[in-house]
Amino acid sequence: MPFFANESTKSALNEYIEFLKSLTMDTSFEGQVRDDTLSLLNIMRNAPEEWDEFTPFNSNEIGEMFLDELKLKSDLKKKTHFVYALAIRFLNELYVTSNISFDNLYLEVKDNAYKAIEHINSIEAKWHLRFAFLGMPLEIIKKVLDHDDIKVFQDYTAARNSAEQLKNDWSVLLADKEKEVKRLEETLVKQKHSYQFIELNKGFQSLLEQKKSQLSFARVVLIFLGLILPASILFEMLFWVGEVQGVSYKDSLLRFLPALSLTLILIYYFRIALQNHQSIKAQILQIEFRMTLCGFIQSYAEYSVGIKTKNANSLSKFEDVIFSNIMTSEDKIPSTFDGVEQVSALITSIKGGRDSSKSS
């Protein structure tokens, strides 16, 4: 409900203004109080909406009292001083709560009221003047702070501060989680590489088992040939000694020729078996070497990337030693047909010698 825009208040302001104009003041101080009161009442009458908007505290606290004093129109000094003090309360509230640019009239009336506190002869009016300058601004601020809109703003501020703190906490938490994720990622990458090299190592291990089986078989063949070769020679020697009397040279040579051929063939295959045995051992050594490389190849790869950017040839000799091929070439193993040709050439030479002896 508006106070200054109310018709009852407007009528009371008009009547009291006319009443003040009719009064004759004895002193300059009384004239100043009257003139300042007239100025304030005129402004209230001319701009009631502004006073209703920016003076809700005093409208509720002293509005009825102010209206009663206006309607009373007493010419007693203490009564006119009381109306003056109440009007100053409205002025100070307007000064505190509004964004209106006050002209010199407002400021002059306000300063005069502060100086007039000691000269006012009404105790009640003096109390209201002191309250207007000392206590009322605090009460107005308290009312404003207790307003629901301000509480909403305070709640918003508290919520905003809480959100900022939560944001900071989440930022710290996310930073920690990001570091943890990166650490886990690095661990997973290392485990992936380790798993890959484990699988590679398993492949080498399977191949190693095959080569070891081949080596065992090659060793058995080598031992067998190594035993049968001297046995055949010993058997032929015993047979030769037992049959040497009464046998001609040609017959003995013809009878010894198959045994000699068999011995040569066994020597040749013994050589093949020996080289095959050595080749398998070299392959096993190669596989074991590769399995050893799997243990440090990842660290070496990371290290070589960094050091080669500075000097491309710094690890070349090291790589030549580490990654050189140590397996014996299979091309050097003689084929079976080479041995057959050698035996054939031997038989041909013996046959040629026998023919030449017949012709003689």
ZAMARGU-4260 file (C-alpha; in steps of 0.2 Angstrom, whole numbers, plus 5000, padded with zeros to 4 digits):
<rodrens>
0) 5000/5000/5000 | 5008/5017/4995 | 5010/5030/5008 | 5015/5046/4999 | 5004/5042/4984
5) 4989/5040/4995 | 4976/5054/4993 | 4975/5056/5012 | 4994/5059/5013 | 4993/5071/4998
10) 4979/5081/5006 | 4988/5081/5023 | 5004/5087/5015 | 4995/5101/5005 | 4986/5108/5021
15) 5002/5107/5032 | 5012/5116/5019 | 4999/5130/5019 | 4999/5130/5038 | 5018/5132/5039
20) 5018/5147/5027 | 5006/5156/5038 | 5017/5154/5053 | 5028/5168/5059 | 5045/5163/5066
25) 5054/5173/5080 | 5072/5167/5076 | 5082/5163/5061 | 5084/5145/5067 | 5065/5143/5068
30) 5064/5151/5051 | 5077/5139/5044 | 5068/5124/5052 | 5052/5130/5044 | 5060/5133/5027
35) 5069/5116/5027 | 5052/5107/5032 | 5043/5116/5018 | 5056/5111/5005 | 5055/5093/5010
40) 5036/5092/5011 | 5035/5101/4993 | 5047/5087/4986 | 5036/5073/4994 | 5020/5081/4987
45) 5028/5083/4970 | 5037/5065/4968 | 5027/5053/4979 | 5031/5038/4969 | 5050/5040/4972
50) 5047/5042/4991 | 5036/5027/4991 | 5049/5017/4982 | 5065/5022/4992 | 5057/5025/5009
55) 5048/5009/5014 | 5057/5007/5031 | 5050/5024/5038 | 5034/5022/5029 | 5031/5007/5039
60) 5039/5013/5055 | 5033/5031/5057 | 5021/5033/5042 | 5005/5034/5053 | 5014/5045/5066
65) 5020/5057/5052 | 5002/5058/5045 | 4994/5061/5062 | 5006/5076/5065 | 5003/5083/5048
70) 4984/5083/5051 | 4986/5090/5069 | 4994/5106/5062 | 5000/5112/5079 | 5009/5128/5080
75) 5019/5123/5095 | 5038/5123/5092 | 5040/5106/5098 | 5027/5100/5086 | 5034/5108/5071
80) 5051/5102/5076 | 5044/5085/5078 | 5037/5085/5060 | 5054/5092/5054 | 5063/5077/5063
85) 5051/5064/5055 | 5054/5072/5038 | 5073/5071/5040 | 5071/5053/5043 | 5062/5050/5027
90) 5076/5061/5018 | 5090/5051/5025 | 5082/5034/5020 | 5080/5041/5003 | 5098/5046/5003
95) 5104/5029/5008 | 5093/5018/4997 | 5091/5027/4981 | 5103/5030/4966 | 5096/5048/4964
100) 5109/5062/4961 | 5105/5074/4976 | 5106/5092/4972 | 5113/5105/4984 | 5095/5108/4991
105) 5095/5090/4998 | 5113/5091/5004 | 5110/5108/5012 | 5094/5102/5021 | 5103/5086/5027
110) 5118/5096/5034 | 5107/5109/5043 | 5097/5095/5051 | 5113/5087/5058 | 5119/5104/5065
115) 5101/5108/5072 | 5101/5092/5084 | 5108/5102/5098 | 5096/5117/5096 | 5080/5107/5094
120) 5069/5110/5110 | 5059/5094/5108 | 5067/5079/5116 | 5057/5067/5105 | 5062/5077/5090
125) 5080/5077/5095 | 5079/5058/5097 | 5072/5055/5080 | 5086/5067/5072 | 5100/5057/5081
130) 5092/5041/5076 | 5091/5047/5058 | 5109/5050/5057 | 5116/5036/5068 | 5104/5022/5071
135) 5093/5022/5056 | 5106/5018/5042 | 5111/5002/5052 | 5092/4997/5054 | 5089/5000/5035
140) 5105/4989/5031 | 5099/4975/5043 | 5081/4975/5034 | 5089/4975/5017 | 5100/4960/5022
145) 5086/4951/5030 | 5076/4952/5014 | 5072/4936/5005 | 5080/4942/4989 | 5096/4946/4998
150) 5095/4929/5006 | 5093/4921/4989 | 5109/4931/4984 | 5118/4925/4999 | 5113/4907/4996
155) 5118/4909/4978 | 5135/4916/4984 | 5137/4902/4996 | 5132/4889/4982 | 5144/4898/4970
160) 5158/4897/4983 | 5154/4879/4986 | 5154/4875/4967 | 5170/4884/4965 | 5178/4873/4980
165) 5170/4858/4972 | 5177/4863/4955 | 5194/4865/4963 | 5193/4848/4972 | 5187/4840/4956
170) 5201/4848/4946 | 5214/4841/4959 | 5205/4824/4959 | 5205/4824/4939 | 5223/4829/4939
175) 5228/4814/4950 | 5217/4802/4941 | 5225/4808/4924 | 5242/4805/4931 | 5236/4788/4937
180) 5228/4784/4920 | 5245/4789/4912 | 5254/4778/4924 | 5243/4763/4920 | 5244/4767/4901
185) 5263/4766/4902 | 5261/4750/4913 | 5249/4743/4900 | 5261/4747/4886 | 5276/4739/4895
190) 5265/4724/4898 | 5260/4723/4880 | 5278/4724/4874 | 5282/4711/4887 | 5268/4700/4882
195) 5273/4702/4864 | 5291/4697/4868 | 5285/4683/4879 | 5275/4676/4864 | 5290/4678/4853
200) 5301/4669/4866 | 5288/4655/4866 | 5290/4654/4848 | 5309/4653/4849 | 5306/4640/4864
205) 5296/4629/4853 | 5308/4630/4839 | 5322/4627/4851 | 5314/4611/4857 | 5312/4605/4839
210) 5330/4608/4836 | 5335/4599/4851 | 5325/4584/4846 | 5334/4585/4829 | 5351/4587/4837
215) 5347/4571/4848 | 5343/4562/4832 | 5358/4568/4823 | 5369/4563/4837 | 5362/4546/4837
220) 5365/4545/4818 | 5382/4551/4820 | 5386/4539/4834 | 5379/4525/4824 | 5389/4529/4808
225) 5404/4532/4819 | 5403/4514/4826 | 5398/4505/4810 | 5412/4513/4800 | 5427/4505/4810
230) 5417/4489/4812 | 5415/4487/4793 | 5434/4490/4791 | 5438/4478/4805 | 5427/4465/4798
235) 5435/4466/4781 | 5452/4465/4788 | 5448/4449/4797 | 5441/4442/4782 | 5456/4447/4772
240) 5468/4439/4784 | 5458/4423/4785 | 5457/4421/4766 | 5474/4428/4760 | 5482/4410/4756
245) 5478/4403/4740 | 5469/4418/4733 | 5476/4428/4718 | 5478/4447/4719 | 5464/4450/4706
250) 5451/4440/4715 | 5456/4447/4732 | 5454/4465/4725 | 5438/4461/4717 | 5431/4453/4733
255) 5438/4469/4743 | 5430/4481/4731 | 5412/4481/4738 | 5419/4483/4756 | 5429/4498/4750
260) 5415/4506/4741 | 5404/4503/4757 | 5417/4511/4768 | 5419/4526/4757 | 5400/4529/4756
265) 5399/4527/4775 | 5414/4540/4777 | 5404/4552/4766 | 5388/4550/4775 | 5397/4552/4792
270) 5404/4568/4785 | 5386/4574/4781 | 5380/4568/4798 | 5394/4578/4806 | 5391/4594/4797
275) 5372/4592/4800 | 5376/4590/4818 | 5386/4605/4819 | 5373/4615/4809 | 5360/4611/4821
280) 5371/4616/4836 | 5374/4632/4827 | 5355/4635/4824 | 5352/4631/4843 | 5365/4644/4847
285) 5357/4656/4836 | 5340/4653/4843 | 5346/4655/4861 | 5355/4671/4856 | 5338/4678/4849
290) 5329/4673/4865 | 5342/4682/4875 | 5339/4697/4864 | 5321/4697/4868 | 5326/4702/4886
295) 5333/4719/4882 | 5327/4723/4864 | 5314/4735/4870 | 5325/4745/4881 | 5338/4745/4867
300) 5326/4751/4855 | 5321/4766/4866 | 5339/4770/4870 | 5344/4769/4851 | 5330/4781/4846
305) 5337/4794/4858 | 5355/4792/4855 | 5354/4791/4836 | 5346/4808/4835 | 5363/4815/4841
310) 5375/4803/4832 | 5368/4791/4819 | 5384/4780/4819 | 5387/4779/4837 | 5379/4761/4839
315) 5383/4754/4822 | 5398/4744/4828 | 5388/4738/4842 | 5373/4733/4831 | 5386/4724/4819
320) 5392/4713/4834 | 5375/4710/4842 | 5364/4707/4827 | 5377/4698/4815 | 5372/4681/4808
325) 5381/4667/4818 | 5372/4652/4810 | 5382/4641/4798 | 5376/4642/4780 | 5368/4626/4774
330) 5374/4629/4757 | 5391/4622/4762 | 5384/4605/4767 | 5388/4593/4752 | 5374/4584/4743
335) 5372/4566/4741 | 5375/4566/4722 | 5392/4573/4725 | 5397/4558/4735 | 5390/4546/4722
340) 5400/4554/4709 | 5416/4552/4719 | 5412/4534/4722 | 5409/4532/4703 | 5425/4540/4699
345) 5435/4529/4711 | 5427/4513/4703 | 5431/4519/4686 | 5449/4522/4691 | 5451/4504/4698
350) 5443/4496/4683 | 5454/4505/4671 | 5469/4499/4681 | 5463/4481/4680 | 5460/4482/4661
355) 5478/4488/4658 | 5485/4474/4668 | 5476/4461/4657 | 5482/4468/4641 | 5500/4467/4648
</rodrens>
